[in-house]
Amino acid sequence: MFSGKHYVAGEWIDGPDVFQADNPSTGDKLPTKFQHGTVEIVDQAVVAAQACAEEFASMLPAKRAEFLRAIADEIDARGDEITEIGTLESALPAARLTGERGRTVGQLRFFADWIEEGSWFEARIETAQPDRQPLPKPDIRVMNKALGPVGVFGASNFPLAFSTAGGDTASALAAGCPVVFKGHAAHPGTSEVVAKAIEAAVAKTGMPKGVFSLIHGGTRKVGQALVAHPMIKAVGFTGSTGGGRALFDIAVSRPEPIPFYGELGSNNPVFLLPKAMGEKAADIAKGWVASLTMGVGQFCTNPGLLIALKGADLDTFVDTAASELGQVGGTAMLTDRVSSAYHEVTDAMTKHGKVTCALKRRDSDGKFEGSPAIFRTTAADWKANPELAEEMFGPAGIIVECDSVEDMIALSTTLIGQLTATIHMVDGDADLANALRPALEKCAGRILINGWPTGVEVCHSMVHGGPYPASTDSRSTSVGSLAIKRFVRPVSYQAFPDALLPAPIKDANPLNIPRLVNGKWQMPG
């Protein structure tokens, strides 16, 4: 069923050693042996990507859009196969994987539409003014150009949407950048099936073979070699703060530093405002439980930190949440490593002298399992013990009790970078919500009112990123159409004859795209 090989520039090749993925539901090894990556294989893939980079970047958007849509079609055609291996490798339910596949193909088609629309070029034209005094003004035009080959790392918690043909790959290909993808060792079979879909799309649309390569797991040297390779011009990464920071340091320490777009840790604070808690504390608690346990808490947007005023309403919230979560047993997590890390951090929290355990994780959790836990602490102890802000990647949350709304506002100003921040409120809480907003704007990429952050919409207005350590570049997003900006750079063309200009900035506007001409937008049509 699987070759277990790497896919490099149109060929399936062997590595020097093999590994097997786990079945988290049983703890057993899955039968297929997959090849380990090597530094030499990384070089082979990157050289092939560089060889076709200019050809791919110069294609008309419609041609690359055809390729993206073909990838989506080929993934859909393999839907049952993807779900079958995906459930075995991740322990995620079939319904979750089906939904994630829908998101994956949806964002490929989303980017296909976006690059055809053309706004992403950010084409700007300033025509010449030869009679201007005291000096003539030359004709100057600018547009976005692809950076070149991009390295992408697969994420453990999303075997499809943040993996082989996930958001980083989709946005890089849309921008015109060939992709060298390092697969995650937790789901190599899923990665291979999706790589075969991309292989079929390459053949169907006549793409150069070096436009995509898949390199399976391996030692840390494989990932380090990918980031350090002089032909790689940017990197997309989703994973742990420690691993991401190590790769980021390589990226910025190269002789030619490159952008490293890492999505790292976040505990996604939720502020429970007093009037809302007085009206519906139990209902809010039930909503939190549903969000906290979604996917066994293995979402980067999991709401693991709650801030509220101490008192009877918060006690009601905690009692309701503990009752609901107490009925949830140990559930298989993605990998042994994820489960072990979750056990370690929740055990440390249970033993912490400044923390009260409102619901203890079950001692009977198995090797791959994680059950819910709730902890409570005071605002003063939270501030004095920075280790309490450590991300608990799983179905656990810590509640910080404030003595007053002033304490709540003060605490908001101390938060480190986050992917999201949420406020639960009613009309009577509007003044407090407005007082919190400036601090949340500084620390988070997305702010929500009366919702839960799990679930990230793929759209033009989405920001999935935030100040460090949520991400390594708070100016960017890994989800939505703005993600394409990570893999392009502006290039100005001065005094070029029209025949030599790229299509997006030719006089006739042959792509029929929006352009800023002499300071005024000209729309197509």
NUKE-29170 format. One record per residue (C-alpha): y, z, x; residue in three letters; residue number from 1. Coordinates in steps of 0.5 Angstrom, whole numbers, padded with zeros to 4 digits. Example, Ala and Ser with C-alpha at 12.3 -4.5 7.8 and 13.67 -1.06 7.14 Angstrom:
BEGIN
      yy      zz      xx   res     n
   -0009    0016    0025   ALA     1
   -0002    0014    0027   SER     2
***
This chain:
BEGIN
      yy      zz      xx   res     n
    0000    0000    0000   MET     1
    0005    0002    0006   PHE     2
    0005   -0001    0013   SER     3
    0008    0005    0016   GLY     4
    0012    0001    0020   LYS     5
    0020    0000    0022   HIS     6
    0023   -0006    0019   TYR     7
    0028   -0009    0024   VAL     8
    0032   -0016    0023   ALA     9
    0026   -0019    0019   GLY    10
    0020   -0016    0022   GLU    11
    0016   -0010    0021   TRP    12
    0014   -0007    0028   ILE    13
    0010   -0001    0031   ASP    14
    0013    0005    0034   GLY    15
    0009    0009    0039   PRO    16
    0007    0015    0035   ASP    17
    0006    0017    0028   VAL    18
    0008    0022    0023   PHE    19
    0006    0024    0015   GLN    20
    0010    0026    0010   ALA    21
    0009    0032    0006   ASP    22
    0007    0033   -0002   ASN    23
    0011    0039   -0003   PRO    24
    0008    0040   -0010   SER    25
    0001    0041   -0006   THR    26
    0003    0042    0001   GLY    27
   -0002    0037    0003   ASP    28
    0000    0031    0008   LYS    29
    0000    0024    0004   LEU    30
   -0005    0019    0007   PRO    31
    0000    0014    0010   THR    32
    0002    0015    0017   LYS    33
    0009    0012    0019   PHE    34
    0011    0010    0026   GLN    35
    0016    0014    0029   HIS    36
    0023    0011    0032   GLY    37
    0025    0010    0039   THR    38
    0031    0009    0043   VAL    39
    0029    0002    0044   GLU    40
    0028    0000    0037   ILE    41
    0035    0003    0035   VAL    42
    0037   -0002    0041   ASP    43
    0033   -0008    0038   GLN    44
    0036   -0006    0031   ALA    45
    0043   -0005    0033   VAL    46
    0043   -0012    0037   VAL    47
    0041   -0016    0032   ALA    48
    0046   -0013    0027   ALA    49
    0052   -0015    0032   GLN    50
    0049   -0022    0033   ALA    51
    0050   -0023    0025   CYS    52
    0056   -0019    0024   ALA    53
    0062   -0024    0025   GLU    54
    0058   -0029    0020   GLU    55
    0056   -0023    0015   PHE    56
    0064   -0021    0015   ALA    57
    0066   -0028    0014   SER    58
    0062   -0029    0008   MET    59
    0066   -0030    0002   LEU    60
    0066   -0024   -0003   PRO    61
    0062   -0028   -0008   ALA    62
    0056   -0029   -0003   LYS    63
    0056   -0022   -0001   ARG    64
    0056   -0020   -0008   ALA    65
    0050   -0024   -0010   GLU    66
    0046   -0021   -0004   PHE    67
    0048   -0014   -0007   LEU    68
    0046   -0016   -0014   ARG    69
    0039   -0019   -0011   ALA    70
    0038   -0012   -0008   ILE    71
    0039   -0009   -0015   ALA    72
    0034   -0014   -0018   ASP    73
    0029   -0013   -0013   GLU    74
    0029   -0005   -0013   ILE    75
    0029   -0005   -0021   ASP    76
    0023   -0010   -0020   ALA    77
    0019   -0005   -0016   ARG    78
    0021    0001   -0021   GLY    79
    0014    0004   -0022   ASP    80
    0012    0003   -0015   GLU    81
    0019    0007   -0013   ILE    82
    0018    0013   -0018   THR    83
    0010    0014   -0016   GLU    84
    0011    0015   -0009   ILE    85
    0018    0018   -0010   GLY    86
    0015    0024   -0014   THR    87
    0009    0025   -0009   LEU    88
    0014    0025   -0003   GLU    89
    0020    0029   -0006   SER    90
    0017    0033   -0012   ALA    91
    0022    0031   -0016   LEU    92
    0020    0029   -0024   PRO    93
    0019    0022   -0026   ALA    94
    0025    0022   -0030   ALA    95
    0030    0024   -0025   ARG    96
    0028    0019   -0020   LEU    97
    0028    0014   -0026   THR    98
    0036    0016   -0027   GLY    99
    0037    0016   -0019   GLU   100
    0034    0009   -0019   ARG   101
    0039    0007   -0024   GLY   102
    0045    0010   -0021   ARG   103
    0043    0006   -0014   THR   104
    0042   -0001   -0017   VAL   105
    0049    0001   -0021   GLY   106
    0053    0002   -0015   GLN   107
    0050   -0004   -0012   LEU   108
    0052   -0008   -0018   ARG   109
    0059   -0004   -0018   PHE   110
    0061   -0006   -0011   PHE   111
    0059   -0013   -0012   ALA   112
    0064   -0013   -0018   ASP   113
    0069   -0010   -0014   TRP   114
    0069   -0014   -0008   ILE   115
    0069   -0020   -0012   GLU   116
    0076   -0017   -0016   GLU   117
    0079   -0017   -0009   GLY   118
    0084   -0011   -0009   SER   119
    0080   -0008   -0003   TRP   120
    0082   -0013    0001   PHE   121
    0089   -0010    0000   GLU   122
    0092   -0017    0002   ALA   123
    0100   -0016    0004   ARG   124
    0104   -0022    0005   ILE   125
    0111   -0022    0008   GLU   126
    0114   -0029    0009   THR   127
    0118   -0031    0014   ALA   128
    0126   -0031    0014   GLN   129
    0128   -0036    0020   PRO   130
    0136   -0035    0018   ASP   131
    0136   -0027    0018   ARG   132
    0141   -0024    0022   GLN   133
    0141   -0021    0028   PRO   134
    0134   -0024    0029   LEU   135
    0129   -0028    0025   PRO   136
    0124   -0025    0021   LYS   137
    0117   -0028    0022   PRO   138
    0111   -0029    0017   ASP   139
    0107   -0023    0017   ILE   140
    0100   -0022    0013   ARG   141
    0095   -0016    0013   VAL   142
    0088   -0015    0010   MET   143
    0082   -0011    0011   ASN   144
    0077   -0013    0016   LYS   145
    0070   -0011    0017   ALA   146
    0069   -0006    0022   LEU   147
    0062   -0009    0025   GLY   148
    0055   -0006    0025   PRO   149
    0054    0001    0021   VAL   150
    0049    0007    0022   GLY   151
    0047    0010    0016   VAL   152
    0043    0017    0015   PHE   153
    0038    0018    0009   GLY   154
    0039    0025    0006   ALA   155
    0033    0029    0004   SER   156
    0036    0031   -0003   ASN   157
    0037    0024   -0006   PHE   158
    0031    0019   -0004   PRO   159
    0035    0013   -0007   LEU   160
    0042    0014   -0009   ALA   161
    0044    0017   -0002   PHE   162
    0038    0013    0002   SER   163
    0036    0007    0004   THR   164
    0040    0002   -0001   ALA   165
    0044    0008   -0003   GLY   166
    0052    0009   -0003   GLY   167
    0053    0009    0004   ASP   168
    0049    0002    0005   THR   169
    0052   -0001   -0001   ALA   170
    0059    0000    0001   SER   171
    0058   -0002    0008   ALA   172
    0055   -0008    0006   LEU   173
    0060   -0010    0001   ALA   174
    0065   -0009    0006   ALA   175
    0061   -0014    0011   GLY   176
    0058   -0009    0015   CYS   177
    0051   -0010    0017   PRO   178
    0047   -0003    0017   VAL   179
    0042    0000    0021   VAL   180
    0039    0005    0017   PHE   181
    0035    0012    0020   LYS   182
    0030    0014    0014   GLY   183
    0029    0021    0013   HIS   184
    0022    0023    0015   ALA   185
    0021    0027    0008   ALA   186
    0021    0020    0004   HIS   187
    0019    0015    0008   PRO   188
    0014    0011    0003   GLY   189
    0020    0011   -0002   THR   190
    0025    0008    0004   SER   191
    0019    0003    0006   GLU   192
    0019    0000   -0002   VAL   193
    0027    0000   -0002   VAL   194
    0027   -0004    0005   ALA   195
    0022   -0009    0002   LYS   196
    0027   -0010   -0004   ALA   197
    0032   -0011    0001   ILE   198
    0028   -0016    0005   GLU   199
    0026   -0020   -0001   ALA   200
    0034   -0020   -0003   ALA   201
    0035   -0023    0004   VAL   202
    0031   -0028    0004   ALA   203
    0033   -0030   -0004   LYS   204
    0040   -0030   -0002   THR   205
    0040   -0033    0005   GLY   206
    0043   -0027    0009   MET   207
    0042   -0027    0017   PRO   208
    0036   -0022    0018   LYS   209
    0040   -0017    0022   GLY   210
    0044   -0015    0016   VAL   211
    0039   -0009    0015   PHE   212
    0034   -0005    0019   SER   213
    0030    0001    0017   LEU   214
    0028    0006    0023   ILE   215
    0023    0011    0020   HIS   216
    0024    0019    0023   GLY   217
    0023    0021    0030   GLY   218
    0026    0026    0035   THR   219
    0033    0028    0034   ARG   220
    0034    0023    0040   LYS   221
    0033    0017    0035   VAL   222
    0039    0019    0031   GLY   223
    0043    0021    0037   GLN   224
    0042    0014    0040   ALA   225
    0044    0011    0034   LEU   226
    0051    0014    0033   VAL   227
    0052    0013    0041   ALA   228
    0050    0006    0041   HIS   229
    0056    0002    0043   PRO   230
    0056   -0003    0038   MET   231
    0056    0001    0032   ILE   232
    0063    0002    0029   LYS   233
    0062    0007    0024   ALA   234
    0057    0012    0021   VAL   235
    0055    0015    0014   GLY   236
    0051    0021    0014   PHE   237
    0049    0026    0009   THR   238
    0046    0033    0011   GLY   239
    0047    0040    0014   SER   240
    0053    0042    0017   THR   241
    0049    0043    0024   GLY   242
    0046    0037    0024   GLY   243
    0052    0033    0022   GLY   244
    0057    0037    0027   ARG   245
    0053    0035    0033   ALA   246
    0053    0028    0031   LEU   247
    0060    0028    0029   PHE   248
    0061    0031    0036   ASP   249
    0057    0025    0039   ILE   250
    0061    0020    0035   ALA   251
    0068    0022    0037   VAL   252
    0066    0023    0045   SER   253
    0064    0016    0046   ARG   254
    0068    0012    0051   PRO   255
    0070    0008    0044   GLU   256
    0070    0014    0039   PRO   257
    0068    0012    0032   ILE   258
    0069    0014    0025   PRO   259
    0064    0019    0023   PHE   260
    0063    0020    0015   TYR   261
    0059    0026    0015   GLY   262
    0058    0030    0008   GLU   263
    0056    0037    0010   LEU   264
    0056    0044    0007   GLY   265
    0060    0046    0000   SER   266
    0059    0052   -0004   ASN   267
    0063    0049   -0010   ASN   268
    0067    0055   -0012   PRO   269
    0068    0056   -0020   VAL   270
    0074    0060   -0023   PHE   271
    0072    0064   -0029   LEU   272
    0079    0065   -0032   LEU   273
    0079    0072   -0036   PRO   274
    0081    0069   -0043   LYS   275
    0075    0064   -0043   ALA   276
    0071    0070   -0041   MET   277
    0073    0074   -0047   GLY   278
    0071    0068   -0052   GLU   279
    0065    0065   -0049   LYS   280
    0062    0069   -0043   ALA   281
    0055    0068   -0045   ALA   282
    0056    0061   -0047   ASP   283
    0059    0059   -0040   ILE   284
    0053    0063   -0037   ALA   285
    0048    0058   -0040   LYS   286
    0052    0052   -0037   GLY   287
    0052    0055   -0030   TRP   288
    0045    0056   -0031   VAL   289
    0043    0049   -0033   ALA   290
    0048    0047   -0027   SER   291
    0045    0052   -0022   LEU   292
    0038    0050   -0023   THR   293
    0039    0042   -0024   MET   294
    0034    0039   -0018   GLY   295
    0032    0046   -0016   VAL   296
    0039    0047   -0014   GLY   297
    0039    0042   -0009   GLN   298
    0045    0038   -0010   PHE   299
    0051    0038   -0005   CYS   300
    0055    0040   -0011   THR   301
    0051    0046   -0014   ASN   302
    0056    0051   -0016   PRO   303
    0054    0057   -0012   GLY   304
    0060    0061   -0012   LEU   305
    0063    0064   -0018   LEU   306
    0070    0068   -0018   ILE   307
    0072    0072   -0024   ALA   308
    0075    0079   -0026   LEU   309
    0070    0085   -0026   LYS   310
    0069    0088   -0033   GLY   311
    0065    0088   -0039   ALA   312
    0066    0080   -0040   ASP   313
    0063    0079   -0033   LEU   314
    0057    0084   -0034   ASP   315
    0056    0080   -0040   THR   316
    0056    0073   -0036   PHE   317
    0051    0076   -0031   VAL   318
    0046    0079   -0036   ASP   319
    0046    0073   -0039   THR   320
    0045    0069   -0033   ALA   321
    0040    0073   -0030   ALA   322
    0036    0073   -0037   SER   323
    0036    0066   -0037   GLU   324
    0034    0065   -0029   LEU   325
    0029    0070   -0030   GLY   326
    0025    0066   -0034   GLN   327
    0025    0060   -0028   VAL   328
    0019    0061   -0023   GLY   329
    0018    0058   -0016   GLY   330
    0019    0051   -0016   THR   331
    0017    0046   -0011   ALA   332
    0023    0044   -0006   MET   333
    0024    0038   -0003   LEU   334
    0021    0040    0004   THR   335
    0018    0046    0008   ASP   336
    0025    0046    0012   ARG   337
    0029    0046    0006   VAL   338
    0025    0052    0002   SER   339
    0025    0056    0009   SER   340
    0032    0056    0010   ALA   341
    0033    0058    0003   TYR   342
    0028    0064    0003   HIS   343
    0032    0066    0010   GLU   344
    0039    0066    0007   VAL   345
    0037    0069    0000   THR   346
    0033    0074    0004   ASP   347
    0039    0076    0009   ALA   348
    0043    0076    0002   MET   349
    0039    0081   -0001   THR   350
    0039    0086    0005   LYS   351
    0046    0085    0006   HIS   352
    0050    0092    0006   GLY   353
    0056    0089    0002   LYS   354
    0052    0085   -0003   VAL   355
    0049    0087   -0010   THR   356
    0043    0083   -0012   CYS   357
    0043    0082   -0020   ALA   358
    0037    0077   -0020   LEU   359
    0032    0077   -0014   LYS   360
    0028    0071   -0011   ARG   361
    0021    0072   -0013   ARG   362
    0017    0074   -0007   ASP   363
    0011    0070   -0009   SER   364
    0015    0063   -0008   ASP   365
    0010    0059   -0004   GLY   366
    0011    0055    0002   LYS   367
    0015    0049   -0001   PHE   368
    0018    0053   -0007   GLU   369
    0025    0057   -0009   GLY   370
    0026    0061   -0015   SER   371
    0033    0063   -0017   PRO   372
    0037    0069   -0015   ALA   373
    0044    0072   -0016   ILE   374
    0048    0076   -0012   PHE   375
    0055    0080   -0013   ARG   376
    0060    0082   -0008   THR   377
    0068    0084   -0009   THR   378
    0073    0080   -0007   ALA   379
    0075    0085   -0001   ALA   380
    0068    0085    0002   ASP   381
    0068    0077    0001   TRP   382
    0074    0076    0005   LYS   383
    0071    0081    0011   ALA   384
    0065    0078    0011   ASN   385
    0065    0071    0012   PRO   386
    0057    0070    0013   GLU   387
    0058    0071    0005   LEU   388
    0061    0064    0005   ALA   389
    0054    0061    0008   GLU   390
    0052    0055    0003   GLU   391
    0045    0057    0000   MET   392
    0042    0050   -0001   PHE   393
    0038    0052   -0008   GLY   394
    0038    0055   -0014   PRO   395
    0042    0061   -0012   ALA   396
    0049    0064   -0013   GLY   397
    0054    0069   -0011   ILE   398
    0059    0072   -0016   ILE   399
    0066    0075   -0013   VAL   400
    0069    0080   -0017   GLU   401
    0077    0081   -0017   CYS   402
    0081    0087   -0019   ASP   403
    0086    0083   -0022   SER   404
    0089    0075   -0023   VAL   405
    0093    0076   -0017   GLU   406
    0087    0078   -0013   ASP   407
    0084    0071   -0016   MET   408
    0090    0067   -0013   ILE   409
    0090    0070   -0007   ALA   410
    0082    0069   -0006   LEU   411
    0083    0062   -0008   SER   412
    0088    0061   -0002   THR   413
    0082    0063    0003   THR   414
    0077    0058    0001   LEU   415
    0074    0053    0006   ILE   416
    0073    0046    0005   GLY   417
    0069    0044   -0001   GLN   418
    0067    0038   -0005   LEU   419
    0069    0041   -0011   THR   420
    0072    0047   -0015   ALA   421
    0072    0048   -0022   THR   422
    0076    0052   -0027   ILE   423
    0073    0055   -0034   HIS   424
    0079    0056   -0038   MET   425
    0082    0056   -0045   VAL   426
    0089    0055   -0047   ASP   427
    0091    0062   -0046   GLY   428
    0089    0061   -0039   ASP   429
    0094    0055   -0037   ALA   430
    0099    0059   -0033   ASP   431
    0093    0062   -0029   LEU   432
    0090    0055   -0028   ALA   433
    0096    0052   -0026   ASN   434
    0097    0058   -0021   ALA   435
    0090    0056   -0018   LEU   436
    0091    0049   -0018   ARG   437
    0095    0048   -0011   PRO   438
    0090    0052   -0007   ALA   439
    0084    0048   -0010   LEU   440
    0088    0041   -0009   GLU   441
    0088    0044   -0001   LYS   442
    0081    0046   -0001   CYS   443
    0077    0041   -0005   ALA   444
    0076    0033   -0006   GLY   445
    0075    0034   -0014   ARG   446
    0077    0039   -0019   ILE   447
    0074    0040   -0025   LEU   448
    0076    0044   -0032   ILE   449
    0071    0046   -0037   ASN   450
    0065    0043   -0034   GLY   451
    0060    0043   -0028   TRP   452
    0060    0039   -0022   PRO   453
    0053    0037   -0021   THR   454
    0053    0030   -0023   GLY   455
    0058    0025   -0019   VAL   456
    0060    0019   -0023   GLU   457
    0061    0012   -0019   VAL   458
    0067    0010   -0021   CYS   459
    0074    0007   -0018   HIS   460
    0077    0014   -0019   SER   461
    0072    0019   -0016   MET   462
    0073    0023   -0010   VAL   463
    0066    0025   -0007   HIS   464
    0069    0029    0000   GLY   465
    0073    0034    0002   GLY   466
    0076    0038    0008   PRO   467
    0071    0040    0013   TYR   468
    0066    0043    0013   PRO   469
    0065    0039    0006   ALA   470
    0066    0033    0010   SER   471
    0069    0030    0017   THR   472
    0074    0026    0014   ASP   473
    0078    0029    0008   SER   474
    0081    0022    0007   ARG   475
    0075    0019    0005   SER   476
    0070    0019   -0001   THR   477
    0062    0017    0000   SER   478
    0062    0015   -0008   VAL   479
    0066    0010   -0012   GLY   480
    0070    0004   -0010   SER   481
    0075    0008   -0005   LEU   482
    0068    0009   -0001   ALA   483
    0069    0001    0002   ILE   484
    0075    0003    0006   LYS   485
    0071    0007    0011   ARG   486
    0068    0001    0014   PHE   487
    0074   -0003    0014   VAL   488
    0081   -0004    0018   ARG   489
    0087   -0007    0017   PRO   490
    0089   -0013    0021   VAL   491
    0096   -0017    0021   SER   492
    0097   -0024    0023   TYR   493
    0104   -0026    0025   GLN   494
    0106   -0033    0025   ALA   495
    0099   -0036    0023   PHE   496
    0099   -0043    0021   PRO   497
    0096   -0043    0014   ASP   498
    0090   -0047    0016   ALA   499
    0088   -0041    0021   LEU   500
    0089   -0036    0016   LEU   501
    0083   -0032    0013   PRO   502
    0082   -0034    0005   ALA   503
    0085   -0028    0002   PRO   504
    0092   -0029    0005   ILE   505
    0092   -0036    0005   LYS   506
    0098   -0039    0001   ASP   507
    0094   -0042   -0005   ALA   508
    0090   -0035   -0006   ASN   509
    0084   -0039   -0006   PRO   510
    0080   -0032   -0008   LEU   511
    0085   -0031   -0014   ASN   512
    0086   -0024   -0012   ILE   513
    0091   -0019   -0013   PRO   514
    0096   -0019   -0007   ARG   515
    0103   -0016   -0005   LEU   516
    0108   -0021   -0004   VAL   517
    0115   -0020   -0001   ASN   518
    0114   -0013   -0004   GLY   519
    0112   -0015   -0011   LYS   520
    0105   -0015   -0014   TRP   521
    0102   -0022   -0016   GLN   522
    0096   -0022   -0020   MET   523
    0091   -0027   -0021   PRO   524
    0091   -0032   -0026   GLY   525
***
